[in-house]
Amino acid sequence: NLPIPVMADQKMWEKTVEANDLSDWHPTYTIDFLATFDPSAEEWALEHCGTLQAYAEHVVKSMNTVMHNSDLDGQFRLVGTFVTTQNAPTVPQGLTMAMNDEALRAAERWGLPI
């Protein structure tokens, strides 16, 4: 299975989300991001974060914090979530699965460049 950042408990999750306040940040460039998960990552997200959407939003907020703290003039925007049909035993296999026809069709539905 793909490695997933571990959050020890719900309180840690809430503190992490609250710490990433970027409301006054207005970067010039936006990168659309389709968060892709395998079924085991979806299960983890549901168990630890309540919904896949909440976890995906947290990931994007964390990536944007890195962009902000690095003085980069760009941000990520979550445009959707996608779950593959199979678990990915390794990161390279997960990346391959994320680029299969099914994921490409999902990206096209959201109008994302491929």
C-alpha positions as CSV (number, residue, x, y, z in Angstrom):
1,N,0.0,0.0,0.0
2,L,1.1,3.6,-0.6
3,P,2.4,5.4,2.4
4,I,-0.1,7.8,3.9
5,P,0.8,10.6,6.4
6,V,-0.3,9.5,9.8
7,M,-2.3,11.7,12.1
8,A,-2.4,10.3,15.6
9,D,-5.8,11.4,16.5
10,Q,-8.7,13.7,15.7
11,K,-7.3,16.6,17.8
12,M,-4.1,16.5,15.9
13,W,-6.1,16.6,12.6
14,E,-8.1,19.6,13.7
15,K,-5.0,21.5,14.9
16,T,-3.2,20.8,11.6
17,V,-6.1,22.1,9.6
18,E,-6.5,25.2,11.8
19,A,-2.8,26.0,11.6
20,N,-2.9,26.4,7.8
21,D,-4.8,29.7,7.5
22,L,-4.0,31.2,4.1
23,S,-7.0,33.5,3.8
24,D,-4.8,36.6,3.1
25,W,-2.7,34.9,0.5
26,H,-3.6,35.6,-3.2
27,P,-1.1,33.9,-5.6
28,T,-1.2,34.6,-9.3
29,Y,-1.1,31.0,-10.6
30,T,-3.4,28.1,-9.9
31,I,-2.7,24.4,-10.5
32,D,-5.8,22.2,-10.7
33,F,-5.3,19.0,-8.7
34,L,-7.3,15.8,-9.0
35,A,-6.6,13.9,-5.8
36,T,-6.3,10.2,-6.7
37,F,-6.5,7.5,-4.0
38,D,-6.5,3.7,-4.0
39,P,-9.2,1.9,-2.0
40,S,-6.9,1.4,1.0
41,A,-6.1,5.2,1.1
42,E,-9.8,5.9,0.8
43,E,-10.5,3.6,3.8
44,W,-7.8,5.3,5.8
45,A,-9.2,8.8,5.0
46,L,-12.7,7.8,5.9
47,E,-11.5,6.3,9.2
48,H,-9.2,9.2,10.2
49,C,-10.8,12.3,8.5
50,G,-14.4,11.5,8.2
51,T,-14.6,11.9,4.4
52,L,-12.3,11.6,1.4
53,Q,-13.1,15.2,0.5
54,A,-11.9,16.4,3.9
55,Y,-8.6,14.5,3.6
56,A,-8.1,15.8,0.0
57,E,-8.8,19.4,1.2
58,H,-6.2,18.9,4.0
59,V,-3.6,17.7,1.6
60,V,-4.2,20.6,-0.8
61,K,-4.1,23.1,2.1
62,S,-0.8,21.5,3.2
63,M,0.7,21.8,-0.3
64,N,-0.5,25.4,-0.4
65,T,1.2,26.1,2.9
66,V,4.5,24.8,1.5
67,M,4.0,27.0,-1.6
68,H,3.3,30.1,0.6
69,N,6.2,29.4,3.0
70,S,8.5,29.0,0.0
71,D,7.4,32.4,-1.5
72,L,6.2,30.7,-4.6
73,D,3.5,32.6,-6.5
74,G,1.2,29.6,-7.1
75,Q,-1.5,27.5,-5.4
76,F,-3.1,24.2,-5.9
77,R,-6.9,24.0,-6.3
78,L,-8.7,20.7,-5.5
79,V,-11.0,20.0,-8.4
80,G,-12.1,16.5,-7.4
81,T,-11.3,13.2,-5.9
82,F,-10.9,9.9,-7.6
83,V,-10.6,6.3,-6.3
84,T,-8.9,3.6,-8.3
85,T,-10.4,0.2,-8.6
86,Q,-7.4,-1.6,-7.1
87,N,-5.0,-1.1,-4.2
88,A,-1.5,0.0,-5.3
89,P,1.3,-2.1,-3.6
90,T,4.0,0.4,-4.5
91,V,4.2,4.1,-5.3
92,P,5.2,3.5,-9.0
93,Q,2.3,1.1,-9.4
94,G,0.0,3.7,-7.8
95,L,1.2,6.3,-10.3
96,T,0.6,4.0,-13.1
97,M,-2.9,3.2,-11.9
98,A,-3.6,6.9,-11.5
99,M,-2.8,7.4,-15.2
100,N,-4.9,4.5,-16.5
101,D,-7.8,5.1,-18.8
102,E,-10.3,5.3,-16.0
103,A,-8.4,8.2,-14.3
104,L,-7.9,10.0,-17.6
105,R,-11.7,9.8,-18.3
106,A,-12.3,11.3,-14.8
107,A,-9.9,14.1,-15.5
108,E,-11.5,14.8,-18.8
109,R,-15.0,15.0,-17.1
110,W,-13.6,17.8,-14.9
111,G,-12.0,19.5,-17.9
112,L,-8.5,19.0,-16.6
113,P,-5.5,19.2,-18.9
114,I,-3.8,15.8,-19.2
